[in-house]
């Protein structure tokens, strides 16, 4: 019997879950589950290990707890505290039913999976079927941190403040302050609730007090007036008498997501998870505004402007404002406009073309409607990519003129080696990278990798942690080149892995899957930076340790003067492992020491066997013209003897090992009798793993 044959229909399980959620005192079970699965406890500094339970396979994810809350709202809530054994039964039964739903939702995949057919048919891919996609859409990881929802909301709706004040009675910053205060009040109550529970008998213990707060408590914390706070809380609270009647199946609209506050008295509320409130803060105002037909078009235009403005600001922090161009128009020689780029970044011989979209995944898509899933994807991602690709192919062509949003001409970039396409969405798009693998129709070109599909939250984290041009570009380069070989539930996991291990995949691996627990290091670093949590603001990573080495300082110098040859060198350096970086840096330091003693040129050559490339380093004070010719000859010879595709050359100053200049050779190897004669006595270069054993010439 197959797995699908053992599984009950999803709707029947959902109905059983609805019955359970209407049980007397079930609200206390939800409070317990939310505390158990979301609260992080630590002593002193927070560490990644303190978050391990957040990635447990037995933990309920937020879409599951939101389902429980939505079903709770379908009936009058009974607040009586159940006996301990009843509570235990509620929890066990809840977990069993949710697990059964998961199996039921996975059934369409297993019913279509025939191992023999999958092996014989190379195009077999059940994940293009809507019914199969429902599972990754529902169980996909959250793409944003709670503080990102909270703190980006004022930027998203800053142009809509007049509408909010006129129609809701508060500004978006008022709402942000209230959400912040609710989170802090609940954090404090978590501590007091745990302390008080220790002195109570099991029959009196409940976590619900930590989820309960009053309007007066928020007024005191924010300093806002009572009227404003009441209006904010009312805007995000379930209306009196609302029974969530439209929530009849798992993927139906659930009012608990849009209005997460439950009013239990005139000025008293329950909130089970702060994440739900800040997500509603980020998303719900848009739906309020498009409900006003006179304002709908304005609201939609403002949402698009936010995505573009935010992208410009974040990329400007990395590359500098002078290298980031918003609203670029491309004109043909006859003056006709042939393309539009939302954001263009030019750095040496690299470019980023960013296209922003605001289309979300609809309720019908979440239900598994094949046509709607594809339509949503086309409008949010495919159209964005197609537009970006058309524009990217015109970059560097002197027949076309670029002008920024103020109609100022942008110098035509020449000699572009790589153009990276970033397609960015403004909202959480469940299983975004997963869907991109299934549906995106790519166009192959020599200078463009597959596009980087991401949301504003990933761009925020990426520019926060990779805050220098080469680090960011190098990551984008590798991430896009590994599109078909790398799988993770969301992009934050891949970024976290890169920060720890320096993203690099050996050719021996056809596919690598990264578990969500890897993202703990990044989440902690972002919490420290944005929330002031005590802990490490940067993961203990190879990229951090690189900074203090000689090669790390060379990378920084390359960023300050982005010459095409040295940018490629920077890319190469950033792919090296920690041991290699230390060994090469020590070798350069030794060259400089010897050159300072005898005033002569000293050199070092290493060969990077897996990459079919190498690096020759010269250390001298010779005039640049003479030193460049000498280094170039040496690199030609080394490249020939190793039969390498590429070779890098670097000349550094003996006094402080700073970069004088660099060069790169890049062409296919061909046999040459003259070169055979010239290089027959040349010693082999050291290989990276054995560099410490090799002598420095």
Beta strands, then each sheet from edge to edge (+ up, - down):
strand 1: 212-214
strand 2: 262-265
strand 3: 268-270
strand 4: 324-331
strand 5: 337-347
strand 6: 350-357
strand 7: 401-403
strand 8: 409-410
strand 9: 418-425
strand 10: 452-455
strand 11: 486-487
strand 12: 512-513
strand 13: 602-608
strand 14: 613-619
strand 15: 646-652
strand 16: 659-666
strand 17: 686-687
sheet 1: 1+ 3- 2+
sheet 2: 8+ 7- 4+ 5- 6+ 9+ 10+
sheet 3: 11+ 12+
sheet 4: 16+ 15- 14- 13+ 17+
end
